[in-house]
Amino acid sequence: MNTKASAKPKSKSTEQGLEAETAQRKKSSRSLRDVVGPEVYQTWVAMLHRLVPDGRTHRLAPVMAAMLQYAVAVAEEKRGANTETNSVVESLLNSMEAFEPEEMKELLDDVVTRLFEDARVAYGRTSARGEKYSIIEEAYREYIHWFDMPWEG
């Protein structure tokens, strides 16, 4: 198990780039907390805060996709005639029709980004080859392909 003592040092340029990116985004008033409730949301915040710093993206992305799947299940229970336009519930329900990560980004990026901000962890990463990527974008891919079973194709 990883402990706080095993945290890896981050490069200053990567940290500064992520801070600048986060500062550019305006904090959304929309939150997954409004759908899943404060207890579940706080658990997710605590999980991300603990797991993301030393976690591998290919393991974190399915966890995030599962969180979104759970939020969709709760949103379906809350679906109703009074579902507001541009509400998180509406965005989650519409996300079930997404086929591309860009569609997911358009629908849910503000609430997923806010979850990472509330957890005080960065979602942007840089590979050993210097390529930028995002835990969030990988989570969207996992979410979109949640029910795929390639061996049945």
Secondary structure by P-SEA (a helix, b strand, c coil): ccccccbbbbbaaaaaaaaaaaaacccccccccccccaaaaaaaaaaaacccccccaaaaaaaaaaaaaaaaaaaaaacccccccccaaaaaaaacccccaaaaaaccaaaaaaaaaaaccccccccccbbbbbaaaaaaaaaaacccccccc
